[in-house]
Amino acid sequence: MQRKFTALNGLRILAAFSVVCFHYGTLAASFPDLPRFAQNLIKNGTIALPFFYVLSGFVLTHAYSNRGPASIQKSGFYYARIVRLFPAYVVGFVLFLPIAVEKYLRHPAAYSDGVHTYVLGGLLSLFALQAWTPLSQVWNGPGWSLSVEAFFYVMFPFVLPKILKTRPHRLITVLCVLWLVVISLTVAHERNVIGEQLWHGYIMYQPVFWMPTFLLGMATYRLAHRWSQVPSAIATFVSLTSLTVLALLCGLLSPPTGGDFIVNGGAAPLIAIVVLAFSHPRCLSTQLLGSRPLAVRGGASYVVYILQAPLWHMFRVASDKLRHADPQSTVKDWQFLLYLPLLLTVALLAQRLVERPAQRYLLKRIRLNTVSLSERPANAVTV
């Protein structure tokens, strides 16, 4: 029987809401009055992106490494990924449809081709291809990270044998080189060597740019068995210390000068330590974050992530009308604070009433009940 990393589920829901706070917490009226540390922590909320990608590689390798690389049936694996990702993804896509109509057809910006953006952006997003283009953010922005994950899933059956068989020193060398490429591009952007248009249009959202974080997660899993045998006291210390250091970095480094560096790959090795540390089966921190309330909510983290944008737009319009406010007015603190439990509630309901029934139906329909779906997608995110 495979281990279930319940503590990682707890971390997952915290990461999902860190992205939500990054997107909408910064709009709240009292945000400028927060201490600088708290502001940086929220602004660096997209640290969840590399976390999810490292976690995705770690969990998938856990699920498939014991079966033997040669035994992975690609068609079954790909279908399992589609069944896991697309029910909630399609819900997010459909919910964003009226918003896209309003934004690109009824009231398009003067500098854009609304119809072209609506049609092409919609098609790219529907097939999870948007991250490869400058249109990654035009339709349910958070969905771009699912486009990145889709690429990871395509590559996974091919790279798994190499990750498992490559000698440690050679694997470390390759990962270090790839990591240096990523942070070199990030530093080049911070130093204005790479312009904003090139960075945001063709680099920052590119699946290839994020691939090293996924590979790092896969490689980290090779240490999981040995780590599980480490004394609980040591595991507790390492897990709490690594997570604290990561939080301190996010709070002390202000975007874009330092925060962008850690968010866009710089903190990937530290994130890998966090993921490995919290995979320990017995330590105190694992028991705390693996508690049933957090584990259940962690299971809905993907739905939280993919529904955050359309639900926010709808909630903002409705709440602004209730307080007779202009759509361009500042977001009141109560709006943001009320939105958080609303989002979680809707996500849990969507998971129970839509996502899981759709997954069961698709498996039954195609008669692939033997496909393992025990691991959740480690996504969730965007900027």
Phi, psi and omega per residue, in radians:
M1 nan 2.272 -3.088
Q2 -1.320 2.538 3.084
R3 -1.182 2.604 3.030
K4 -1.949 2.153 -3.084
F5 -1.534 1.339 -3.051
T6 -1.145 -0.577 3.124
A7 -1.142 -0.588 3.098
L8 -1.182 -0.515 3.020
N9 -1.136 -0.700 3.080
G10 -1.073 -0.750 3.084
L11 -1.123 -0.592 -3.085
R12 -1.112 -0.754 -3.121
I13 -1.232 -0.595 3.062
L14 -1.125 -0.699 3.122
A15 -1.160 -0.716 3.134
A16 -1.050 -0.758 -3.127
F17 -1.313 -0.359 3.037
S18 -1.173 -0.586 3.073
V19 -1.224 -0.730 3.105
V20 -1.029 -0.774 3.116
C21 -1.130 -0.637 3.085
F22 -1.066 -0.757 -3.088
H23 -1.266 -0.769 -2.918
Y24 -2.093 -0.385 3.079
G25 -1.151 -0.551 3.136
T26 -1.215 -0.254 3.142
L27 -1.510 -0.262 -3.064
A28 -1.143 2.593 -3.041
A29 -1.049 -0.642 -3.064
S30 -1.546 0.025 -3.103
F31 -1.014 -0.781 3.139
P32 -1.103 -0.308 -3.116
D33 -1.573 -0.109 3.138
L34 -1.224 2.702 3.030
P35 -0.999 2.638 -3.095
R36 -0.987 -0.662 -3.141
F37 -1.064 -0.797 -3.129
A38 -1.143 -0.693 3.101
Q39 -1.073 -0.793 3.128
N40 -1.105 -0.695 -3.138
L41 -1.043 -0.725 3.135
I42 -1.273 -0.759 -3.136
K43 -1.126 -0.485 3.101
N44 -1.640 0.376 -3.124
G45 -1.061 -0.372 3.132
T46 -1.316 0.118 2.952
I47 -1.037 -0.319 3.083
A48 -1.093 -0.468 -3.133
L49 -1.042 -1.082 3.105
P50 -1.068 -0.527 3.069
F51 -1.053 -0.841 -3.129
F52 -1.119 -0.634 -3.118
Y53 -1.250 -0.731 3.049
V54 -1.081 -0.791 -3.138
L55 -1.080 -0.688 3.131
S56 -1.055 -0.830 3.113
G57 -1.100 -0.690 -3.137
F58 -1.107 -0.865 -3.056
V59 -1.215 -0.722 3.130
L60 -1.141 -0.688 3.101
T61 -1.131 -0.687 3.055
H62 -1.028 -0.731 -3.059
A63 -1.256 -0.541 -2.985
Y64 -2.018 -0.227 -3.074
S65 -1.185 -0.624 -3.105
N66 -1.271 -0.227 3.133
R67 -1.469 -0.230 -3.068
G68 1.583 2.212 -3.075
P69 -0.951 -0.645 -3.071
A70 -1.223 -0.301 -3.042
S71 -1.562 -0.045 -3.140
I72 -1.259 2.028 3.071
Q73 -1.491 1.943 -2.989
K74 -1.040 -0.765 -3.109
S75 -1.084 -0.746 3.119
G76 -1.149 -0.701 3.134
F77 -1.121 -0.822 -3.117
Y78 -1.122 -0.685 3.126
Y79 -1.136 -0.692 3.104
A80 -1.060 -0.688 3.119
R81 -1.169 -0.719 3.117
I82 -1.097 -0.767 3.140
V83 -1.092 -0.649 -3.137
R84 -1.242 -0.746 -2.984
L85 -1.520 -0.749 -2.826
F86 -1.399 -0.493 3.082
P87 -0.968 -0.905 3.122
A88 -1.212 -0.616 3.141
Y89 -1.081 -0.745 3.133
V90 -1.172 -0.649 3.071
V91 -1.030 -0.816 3.100
G92 -1.065 -0.700 3.131
F93 -1.084 -0.815 -3.109
V94 -1.172 -0.721 3.122
L95 -1.104 -0.527 -3.140
F96 -1.412 -0.237 -3.066
L97 -0.960 -0.922 3.131
P98 -1.113 -0.508 3.092
I99 -1.187 -0.717 3.116
A100 -1.146 -0.679 3.092
V101 -1.050 -0.802 3.139
E102 -1.123 -0.703 -3.017
K103 -1.368 -0.667 -2.995
Y104 -1.914 -0.358 -3.107
L105 -1.903 -0.823 -3.085
R106 -1.421 -0.714 -3.121
H107 -2.352 1.115 -3.129
P108 -1.239 2.637 3.089
A109 -1.170 2.577 -3.067
A110 -1.079 -0.491 -3.056
Y111 -1.614 0.058 -3.068
S112 -2.169 2.744 3.037
D113 -1.603 1.670 -3.002
G114 -1.042 -0.796 -3.099
V115 -1.125 -0.786 3.126
H116 -1.050 -0.799 3.136
T117 -1.112 -0.728 -3.127
Y118 -1.089 -0.860 -3.060
V119 -1.263 -0.940 -3.071
L120 -1.197 -0.764 3.115
G121 -1.082 -0.698 3.124
G122 -1.128 -0.766 -3.140
L123 -1.148 -0.777 3.129
L124 -1.072 -0.739 -3.126
S125 -1.203 -0.689 -3.130
L126 -1.028 -0.648 -3.130
F127 -1.751 0.269 3.071
A128 0.965 0.784 3.135
L129 -2.007 0.027 -2.972
Q130 -1.143 -0.480 -3.083
A131 -1.191 -0.272 3.131
W132 -1.447 -0.087 -3.015
T133 -2.251 2.926 3.044
P134 -1.196 -0.081 -3.129
L135 -1.653 0.423 -3.039
S136 -1.107 -0.432 -3.028
Q137 -1.872 0.068 -2.955
V138 -1.423 -0.351 -3.062
W139 -2.333 1.921 -3.074
N140 0.827 1.215 -3.022
G141 -0.681 -0.827 -3.125
P142 -1.005 -0.347 -3.113
G143 -1.148 -0.234 -3.125
W144 -1.064 -0.580 -3.114
S145 -1.215 -0.414 3.041
L146 -1.257 -0.541 3.038
S147 -1.128 -0.675 3.070
V148 -1.135 -0.807 3.128
E149 -1.064 -0.668 3.138
A150 -1.030 -0.704 3.085
F151 -1.132 -0.726 3.097
F152 -1.009 -0.739 -3.107
Y153 -1.164 -0.650 3.087
V154 -1.076 -0.694 -3.059
M155 -1.442 -0.395 -2.981
F156 -0.942 -0.888 -3.114
P157 -1.063 -0.433 -3.110
F158 -1.477 -0.611 -3.087
V159 -1.580 -0.344 -3.103
L160 -0.987 -0.852 3.136
P161 -0.999 -0.662 -3.121
K162 -1.231 -0.691 3.115
I163 -1.096 -0.692 -3.075
L164 -1.362 -0.483 -3.022
K165 -1.751 -0.373 -3.085
T166 -1.175 2.428 3.115
R167 -1.097 2.520 -3.041
P168 -0.924 -0.821 -3.073
H169 -1.132 -0.627 3.121
R170 -1.253 -0.687 3.123
L171 -1.109 -0.753 3.112
I172 -1.074 -0.721 3.130
T173 -1.075 -0.820 -3.135
V174 -1.081 -0.785 -3.126
L175 -1.144 -0.662 3.104
C176 -1.109 -0.730 3.127
V177 -1.106 -0.797 3.130
L178 -1.105 -0.704 3.119
W179 -1.122 -0.711 3.110
L180 -1.112 -0.613 3.080
V181 -1.098 -0.798 -3.122
V182 -1.077 -0.869 -3.081
I183 -1.261 -0.442 3.063
S184 -1.155 -0.727 3.089
L185 -1.124 -0.714 3.129
T186 -1.109 -0.787 3.120
V187 -1.119 -0.682 3.109
A188 -1.067 -0.635 3.081
H189 -1.221 -0.763 3.136
E190 -1.088 -0.537 -3.138
R191 -1.579 0.148 3.105
N192 1.158 0.327 3.013
V193 -1.276 -0.655 3.033
I194 -1.812 2.135 -3.094
G195 -1.253 2.878 -3.101
E196 -1.076 -0.737 -3.100
Q197 -1.123 -0.773 3.118
L198 -1.164 -0.736 -3.102
W199 -1.105 -0.928 -3.081
H200 -1.344 -0.488 -3.104
G201 -1.470 -0.572 -2.962
Y202 -2.357 -0.027 -3.100
I203 -2.147 -1.012 -2.947
M204 -1.015 -0.629 -3.086
Y205 -1.742 0.037 -3.083
Q206 -1.198 2.284 3.087
P207 -0.982 -0.643 -3.121
V208 -1.133 -0.612 3.129
F209 -1.061 -0.626 -3.084
W210 -1.625 -0.110 -3.084
M211 -0.987 -0.681 3.136
P212 -1.029 -0.556 3.123
T213 -1.189 -0.669 3.091
F214 -1.144 -0.771 3.111
L215 -1.115 -0.641 3.095
L216 -1.082 -0.722 3.085
G217 -1.093 -0.711 3.103
M218 -1.087 -0.807 -3.115
A219 -1.164 -0.612 -3.127
T220 -1.086 -0.557 -3.117
Y221 -1.093 -0.422 3.118
R222 -1.067 -0.331 3.127
L223 -1.649 -0.093 -2.967
A224 -1.089 -0.720 -3.098
H225 -1.141 -0.795 3.114
R226 -1.124 -0.676 -3.137
W227 -1.132 -0.603 -3.123
S228 -1.138 -0.301 -3.130
Q229 -1.663 -0.045 3.108
V230 -1.230 2.484 3.104
P231 -0.939 2.520 -3.063
S232 -1.036 -0.657 -3.114
A233 -1.081 -0.742 3.129
I234 -1.163 -0.750 -3.140
A235 -1.094 -0.686 3.107
T236 -1.108 -0.787 3.137
F237 -1.082 -0.822 -3.098
V238 -1.152 -0.739 -3.105
S239 -1.137 -0.823 -3.129
L240 -1.193 -0.682 -3.136
T241 -1.161 -0.807 -3.109
S242 -1.123 -0.712 3.123
L243 -1.180 -0.657 3.105
T244 -1.141 -0.760 3.119
V245 -1.080 -0.722 3.120
L246 -1.098 -0.761 3.117
A247 -1.128 -0.684 3.112
L248 -1.121 -0.736 3.103
L249 -1.047 -0.757 -3.139
C250 -1.165 -0.578 -3.128
G251 -1.425 -0.485 -3.069
L252 -1.603 -0.496 -3.103
L253 -1.658 2.169 -3.060
S254 -1.688 2.241 3.036
P255 -1.125 2.619 -0.016
P256 -1.613 -0.078 -3.000
T257 -1.181 -0.739 -3.124
G258 -2.052 -0.633 -3.086
G259 -1.072 -0.724 -3.134
D260 -1.059 -0.592 -3.131
F261 -1.100 -0.832 -3.096
I262 -1.283 -0.578 -3.122
V263 -1.242 -0.720 -3.060
N264 -1.620 0.836 2.988
G265 1.895 -0.387 -3.060
G266 -1.077 -0.595 -3.096
A267 -1.639 0.154 -3.066
A268 -0.976 -0.788 3.111
P269 -1.073 -0.676 3.102
L270 -1.173 -0.674 3.095
I271 -1.101 -0.683 3.105
A272 -1.072 -0.672 3.087
I273 -1.122 -0.745 3.116
V274 -1.041 -0.839 -3.128
V275 -1.069 -0.821 3.124
L276 -1.094 -0.772 -3.089
A277 -1.063 -0.751 -3.106
F278 -1.429 0.006 3.027
S279 -1.473 -0.130 3.139
H280 -1.072 2.358 -3.001
P281 -1.375 -0.269 -2.944
R282 -2.231 -0.176 -3.006
C283 -1.244 2.852 -3.053
L284 -1.102 -0.773 -3.123
S285 -1.100 -0.603 3.080
T286 -1.134 -0.718 3.134
Q287 -1.154 -0.642 -3.135
L288 -1.203 -0.895 -3.118
L289 -1.333 -0.286 3.119
G290 -1.649 0.196 3.114
S291 -1.078 2.688 -3.046
R292 -0.983 -0.794 3.137
P293 -0.993 -0.785 3.139
L294 -1.249 -0.658 -3.134
A295 -1.117 -0.731 3.127
V296 -1.116 -0.796 3.137
R297 -1.208 -0.560 3.069
G298 -1.116 -0.558 3.086
G299 -1.120 -0.402 3.137
A300 -1.733 0.148 -3.050
S301 -1.090 -0.633 3.129
Y302 -1.127 -0.728 3.127
V303 -1.173 -0.695 3.053
V304 -0.962 -0.824 -3.075
Y305 -1.133 -0.811 -2.993
I306 -1.378 -0.350 3.134
L307 -1.701 -0.105 -3.008
Q308 -1.035 -0.737 -3.060
A309 -1.229 -0.961 -3.140
P310 -1.082 -0.666 -3.133
L311 -1.163 -0.676 3.110
W312 -1.084 -0.785 -3.138
H313 -1.035 -0.775 3.140
M314 -1.155 -0.787 -3.130
F315 -1.128 -0.702 -3.126
R316 -1.104 -0.780 3.131
V317 -1.089 -0.821 -3.106
A318 -1.128 -0.785 -3.096
S319 -1.241 -0.580 3.078
D320 -1.150 -0.639 3.104
K321 -1.176 -0.657 3.138
L322 -1.117 -0.604 -3.134
R323 -1.739 0.205 3.068
H324 0.939 0.806 -3.089
A325 -1.894 2.679 3.055
D326 -1.237 2.482 -3.142
P327 -1.008 -0.398 -3.128
Q328 -1.599 0.040 -3.104
S329 -1.271 2.861 3.140
T330 -1.176 2.474 3.106
V331 -1.254 2.222 3.088
K332 -1.292 2.638 -3.123
D333 -1.028 -0.682 -3.105
W334 -1.148 -0.504 3.103
Q335 -1.123 -0.832 -3.137
F336 -1.158 -0.760 -3.108
L337 -1.159 -0.597 3.090
L338 -1.290 -0.551 -3.127
Y339 -1.130 -0.609 -3.072
L340 -1.075 -0.943 3.100
P341 -1.176 -0.528 3.077
L342 -1.090 -0.789 3.123
L343 -1.059 -0.793 -3.138
L344 -1.105 -0.738 3.141
T345 -1.105 -0.811 3.119
V346 -1.095 -0.697 3.136
A347 -1.113 -0.777 3.127
L348 -1.118 -0.689 3.103
L349 -1.183 -0.749 3.127
A350 -1.114 -0.640 3.097
Q351 -1.115 -0.780 -3.077
R352 -1.308 -0.696 -2.995
L353 -1.649 -0.375 -3.064
V354 -2.129 -1.011 -2.990
E355 -1.089 -0.958 -3.079
R356 -1.161 -0.766 3.060
P357 -1.047 -0.678 3.120
A358 -1.133 -0.693 3.117
Q359 -1.132 -0.755 3.118
R360 -1.115 -0.701 3.132
Y361 -1.111 -0.791 -3.113
L362 -1.124 -0.685 3.114
L363 -1.161 -0.740 3.140
K364 -1.174 -0.674 -3.112
R365 -1.114 -0.729 -3.078
I366 -1.628 -0.074 3.117
R367 1.036 0.849 3.084
L368 -2.058 0.792 -3.097
N369 -1.150 -0.247 -3.136
T370 -1.474 -0.164 3.132
V371 -1.245 2.264 3.141
S372 -1.361 2.261 3.080
L373 -2.172 0.539 -3.035
S374 -1.238 -0.438 -3.109
E375 -1.722 2.345 3.117
R376 -1.419 2.685 3.035
P377 -1.121 2.378 -3.061
A378 -1.554 0.640 -3.099
N379 -1.773 -3.094 3.009
A380 2.584 1.998 2.812
V381 2.740 2.697 2.904
T382 -3.026 3.033 3.062
V383 -2.182 nan nan
